[in-house]
């Protein structure tokens, strides 16, 4: 007849053995999958999660409204800067203005 201590040890051992038999295949699968993940995969996952969190944190509709308002308020300046840049690239005479 087993005393209480022996009974507890036997139950504990059986539970440990059962847990080992259940968890070992799962751990092996996890290890195999984890070893197949590259550094680039990890970087991509982190970047994707960061983009998602930033998109949740920032209301881009407000940012878009601010940009649109700025563009509307500065149309002429932007157009002149673009034309001056094109004139420089096309090597037009110095001081040539399209506007």
Secondary structure, 3 states (H helix, E strand, C coil): CCCHHHHHHHHHHHHHHHHHHHHHHHHHHHHHHHHHCCHHHHHHHHHHHHHHHHHHHCCHHHHHHHHHHHHHHCHHHHHHHHHHHHHHHCCCCCCCCCC
